[in-house]
Each structure stands twice: as C-alpha cells, then as structure tokens.
Amino acid sequence: MTVELYHGEPGSNSLKVLQAIHEKGVRFDSHYINLSKFEQHEPEFLKINPAGQVPVLVHDGRVVTESTIINEYIDRAFDGPPLRPSDPYDEAQMRIWTKFVDDVFRPSLSYLAWHRVIPGLASRLPEGEFEKRLERIPLKEKRDKWSLAASGGFSSRELETWRHQLKESIDRLENGLDGREWLVAGSFSLADIAMFSMAIGVPMSYPELMNNQRTPNAIGWIARMRARPGVAAALAMPNRNAA
C-alpha cells in the first residue's frame, strides 16, 4: 500500500488533512508544494490534480481531492482511531461543522488574507512575472480572484461581509465549546480538525476576535488541540514561514 500526500505548509486546508492523517496514524510519503512559488500550477503537479490545488491524497495510485472529502476518506479507508462519531445524528452534527468551515469560515479568512497579502506579493515579482503566473492557473475563478486581489479590487462592502462572517465563525466556535472539551458528542472528531485548521492563526491575526477574555472556550480548546500528538506532528511538517 502506498499513500502519498501533496500539501502546502501546515495551514488551512493542508493542515486539515495533515491533522487527520497523523491522528489516524497512517504512514505516508509527504510531497511539499510551495504555494508562494506557485508550485501547485507546475505541469507535473497539474498531472496529479488538474485544478492546481492542494491538498491531494494518492492511495495506491487513486487520486482523492478536496480536503473535507480527503479526511472522510482517510477515516474510512485506514485502520486507526475513529475520527467520526459512531452515532448517525452525531456524525451529521460533525458534518454540519465541516460544511460551515468550507462555506463560511475558510472563505472569509481566505479573502481577507488575500486582501492583505497578494498585492505585496505581486509587487515584489519582476515586471510581467505575476501575469505569467496567472496564465498558469487552470481555474478561471482562481485567476480572477488572484487578479482582483493583486489590484486591491475587493470592495469595502465585500471586506465588511467577510469580516462579519469571520466574527460569526469565531462566535460559533466559542458557543459550540460552551461546557464541552470537543465540538461534537464530547469526543475529538473531524469537526475539531476542520475548525482548528482555520482558527489556529486567528488569535495572532485577529486578536480582537479571539483572546482569553472574549473567547476563553476557544483559547482553551486550541491549547488542547495543540497538545494532541497527531496535531503536533501535523504542525511540525515543512513550513516555509518557519524559516
């Protein structure tokens, strides 16, 4: 059995899958894709995932994409501690959390980060290089997003909507942890993995939204997550920002 994982640094969707595969105890070959160098758009990687996105799991030659789906696949396909509740209702609650991450939490964080980071990244490239890299992005939606972010084209209304959604996400996490150690049925699950992959950077990037006074439940939960061996192993994976 061969298991290969193509991933970026341990953050966002890549961190989501790195947590699951380490918590499950699956041995795998790590292929680090440097997103800041646009390696996800290189021809060799596009042969694996034509969408040009990480993470990607390859299990015995079969390719699985989309982080939430990858995590459910990992839990079903491999032996190890269960990452989903056994009760159907509790599993449904878990999936509501993971869907919320995909539909609300991750997009709000992503667009706000692009608004802050991409203009500077584009300006540091040699003249014409950013446009060349745009041409290699296979999905038009992604090309448009990169181009708009680089030009500072997000409207104030869009930015305010994303800030509101981010606050909503943090408040939902805080309330979901009221009186609980974990988000679903008192047990660690893919819901915690998904939310943590986005929430981990919020105390530093948005301290007004997540701090000991405003969100004590979430802060304590982040500490419990970091203490888990599988999560710690995921966070120790290659990270270009740690250099």
C-alpha positions as CSV (number, residue, x, y, z in Angstrom):
1,M,0.0,0.0,0.0
2,T,1.3,3.4,-1.0
3,V,0.0,6.6,0.4
4,E,1.2,10.0,-0.9
5,L,0.1,13.4,0.3
6,Y,0.7,16.6,-1.7
7,H,0.3,19.6,0.6
8,G,1.4,23.1,1.4
9,E,2.7,24.3,4.7
10,P,0.7,23.3,7.8
11,G,-2.1,25.8,7.5
12,S,-5.7,26.0,6.2
13,N,-6.8,23.0,4.0
14,S,-3.3,21.4,4.1
15,L,-3.3,21.5,7.9
16,K,-6.8,20.0,7.9
17,V,-5.6,16.9,6.1
18,L,-2.2,16.7,7.9
19,Q,-4.0,16.5,11.2
20,A,-6.3,13.7,10.1
21,I,-3.6,11.6,8.6
22,H,-1.4,11.9,11.7
23,E,-4.2,11.4,14.1
24,K,-5.3,8.3,12.2
25,G,-1.7,7.0,12.3
26,V,-1.4,6.5,8.5
27,R,2.2,6.2,7.2
28,F,2.5,8.4,4.1
29,D,5.0,10.0,1.7
30,S,5.0,13.8,2.1
31,H,5.3,15.9,-1.0
32,Y,5.6,19.6,0.0
33,I,4.2,22.1,-2.6
34,N,5.5,25.6,-2.0
35,L,2.4,27.8,-2.7
36,S,4.3,31.0,-2.5
37,K,6.3,29.8,-5.5
38,F,3.1,28.7,-7.3
39,E,4.4,25.1,-7.5
40,Q,0.7,24.0,-7.4
41,H,0.5,25.3,-11.0
42,E,3.6,23.5,-12.3
43,P,2.9,21.0,-15.1
44,E,4.0,18.0,-13.1
45,F,1.5,18.7,-10.3
46,L,-1.3,19.5,-12.7
47,K,-1.0,16.0,-14.0
48,I,-2.0,14.9,-10.5
49,N,-4.7,17.5,-9.9
50,P,-5.7,19.5,-13.0
51,A,-7.4,22.0,-10.7
52,G,-4.0,23.0,-9.4
53,Q,-4.9,22.9,-5.7
54,V,-3.6,21.2,-2.6
55,P,-4.0,19.0,-0.7
56,V,-4.2,15.8,-2.8
57,L,-4.1,12.3,-1.4
58,V,-2.9,9.5,-3.7
59,H,-3.8,6.0,-2.3
60,D,-2.5,3.1,-4.4
61,G,-2.5,5.3,-7.5
62,R,-6.0,6.6,-6.9
63,V,-6.3,10.4,-6.5
64,V,-8.6,12.0,-3.9
65,T,-9.0,15.8,-3.8
66,E,-10.9,18.3,-1.6
67,S,-9.7,18.4,2.0
68,T,-13.0,17.6,3.7
69,I,-13.6,14.6,1.4
70,I,-10.0,13.5,1.8
71,N,-10.4,13.5,5.6
72,E,-13.6,11.4,5.4
73,Y,-11.8,9.0,3.1
74,I,-8.8,8.7,5.4
75,D,-11.1,7.8,8.3
76,R,-13.0,5.2,6.3
77,A,-10.1,3.7,4.3
78,F,-7.5,3.1,7.0
79,D,-7.3,1.5,10.4
80,G,-6.7,3.6,13.4
81,P,-8.7,5.7,16.0
82,P,-12.1,6.8,14.6
83,L,-12.3,10.4,13.6
84,R,-16.1,10.4,13.2
85,P,-18.8,9.7,15.8
86,S,-20.5,6.3,15.6
87,D,-24.0,7.7,16.1
88,P,-25.6,8.9,12.8
89,Y,-27.0,12.0,14.5
90,D,-23.6,13.0,15.9
91,E,-22.0,12.3,12.6
92,A,-24.5,14.7,11.0
93,Q,-23.6,17.4,13.5
94,M,-19.9,16.8,12.7
95,R,-20.6,17.3,9.0
96,I,-22.5,20.5,9.7
97,W,-19.3,21.8,11.3
98,T,-17.1,20.8,8.4
99,K,-19.6,22.3,5.9
100,F,-19.6,25.5,7.9
101,V,-15.8,25.6,7.6
102,D,-16.0,25.1,3.9
103,D,-18.8,27.5,3.2
104,V,-18.2,30.3,5.7
105,F,-15.1,30.2,7.9
106,R,-12.4,29.3,5.3
107,P,-13.7,31.7,2.6
108,S,-13.9,34.7,5.0
109,L,-10.3,34.0,6.2
110,S,-9.1,33.4,2.7
111,Y,-10.4,36.6,1.1
112,L,-9.3,38.8,4.0
113,A,-5.8,37.2,3.8
114,W,-5.6,37.7,0.1
115,H,-6.6,41.3,0.5
116,R,-3.7,41.8,2.9
117,V,-1.0,39.6,1.2
118,I,-1.4,39.3,-2.5
119,P,-0.8,43.0,-3.5
120,G,2.6,42.9,-1.8
121,L,3.5,39.5,-3.2
122,A,2.6,40.7,-6.8
123,S,4.5,43.9,-6.4
124,R,7.7,42.1,-5.4
125,L,7.8,40.0,-8.5
126,P,9.7,41.1,-11.6
127,E,7.7,43.1,-14.1
128,G,5.3,40.8,-16.1
129,E,6.0,37.7,-13.9
130,F,2.7,37.9,-12.0
131,E,0.8,37.9,-15.3
132,K,2.7,34.9,-16.4
133,R,1.9,33.0,-13.2
134,L,-1.8,34.0,-13.6
135,E,-1.8,32.4,-17.0
136,R,-0.8,29.0,-15.5
137,I,-3.7,28.9,-13.1
138,P,-6.1,26.4,-14.6
139,L,-9.4,27.6,-12.9
140,K,-10.8,30.9,-14.2
141,E,-12.4,31.6,-10.8
142,K,-8.9,31.4,-9.2
143,R,-7.3,33.5,-11.9
144,D,-9.9,36.2,-11.4
145,K,-9.5,36.0,-7.6
146,W,-5.7,36.5,-7.9
147,S,-6.1,39.3,-10.3
148,L,-8.7,41.2,-8.3
149,A,-6.7,40.7,-5.1
150,A,-3.5,41.9,-6.6
151,S,-5.2,45.1,-7.9
152,G,-6.8,45.8,-4.5
153,G,-10.1,45.4,-6.2
154,F,-12.2,44.0,-3.3
155,S,-14.9,46.4,-2.4
156,S,-15.4,47.8,1.1
157,R,-18.8,46.0,1.2
158,E,-17.2,42.7,0.4
159,L,-14.5,43.2,3.0
160,E,-17.1,44.1,5.6
161,T,-19.1,41.0,4.8
162,W,-16.0,38.8,5.2
163,R,-15.1,40.4,8.5
164,H,-18.7,39.8,9.7
165,Q,-18.5,36.1,8.6
166,L,-15.2,35.7,10.4
167,K,-16.7,37.1,13.6
168,E,-19.6,34.8,13.2
169,S,-17.3,31.9,12.8
170,I,-15.4,32.7,16.0
171,D,-18.6,33.3,17.9
172,R,-20.0,30.0,16.7
173,L,-16.8,28.1,17.8
174,E,-16.9,29.8,21.2
175,N,-20.6,28.9,21.8
176,G,-20.1,25.4,20.4
177,L,-17.5,24.7,23.1
178,D,-19.5,26.0,26.0
179,G,-19.3,23.3,28.6
180,R,-17.6,20.9,26.2
181,E,-14.0,19.9,25.5
182,W,-14.7,19.0,21.9
183,L,-17.3,20.2,19.4
184,V,-19.4,17.0,18.9
185,A,-20.6,14.4,21.4
186,G,-17.8,15.0,23.8
187,S,-15.3,13.4,21.5
188,F,-12.5,14.6,19.3
189,S,-13.6,14.4,15.6
190,L,-13.1,15.8,12.1
191,A,-15.2,18.8,13.3
192,D,-12.4,19.8,15.6
193,I,-9.8,19.2,12.9
194,A,-11.6,21.3,10.4
195,M,-12.3,24.2,12.8
196,F,-8.7,24.2,14.2
197,S,-7.2,24.3,10.7
198,M,-8.7,27.8,10.3
199,A,-8.9,29.0,13.9
200,I,-5.2,28.4,14.8
201,G,-4.0,31.7,13.4
202,V,-6.9,33.9,14.5
203,P,-5.5,34.9,18.0
204,M,-2.5,36.3,16.3
205,S,-4.1,37.8,13.1
206,Y,-7.3,39.0,14.7
207,P,-6.6,39.3,18.5
208,E,-9.7,41.5,18.9
209,L,-11.9,38.5,17.9
210,M,-10.1,35.7,19.8
211,N,-8.5,36.2,23.1
212,N,-8.6,35.0,26.7
213,Q,-11.2,37.5,27.8
214,R,-13.6,37.3,24.8
215,T,-13.3,33.6,23.8
216,P,-11.9,31.6,26.8
217,N,-13.6,28.4,25.5
218,A,-11.9,28.6,22.1
219,I,-8.5,29.6,23.6
220,G,-8.6,26.5,25.9
221,W,-9.6,24.3,23.0
222,I,-6.7,25.5,20.9
223,A,-4.4,24.5,23.7
224,R,-6.0,21.0,23.9
225,M,-5.7,20.6,20.2
226,R,-2.0,21.6,20.2
227,A,-1.4,19.1,22.9
228,R,-2.6,16.2,20.8
229,P,0.4,14.2,19.4
230,G,-1.2,13.9,15.9
231,V,-2.0,17.7,15.7
232,A,1.5,18.5,17.0
233,A,3.0,16.2,14.3
234,A,1.0,18.0,11.7
235,L,2.1,21.4,12.8
236,A,5.8,20.2,12.7
237,M,5.6,19.4,8.9
238,P,7.6,21.6,6.5
239,N,6.7,25.3,6.8
240,R,8.2,27.9,4.6
241,N,7.1,30.6,7.1
242,A,9.2,29.0,9.9
243,A,12.5,29.5,8.1
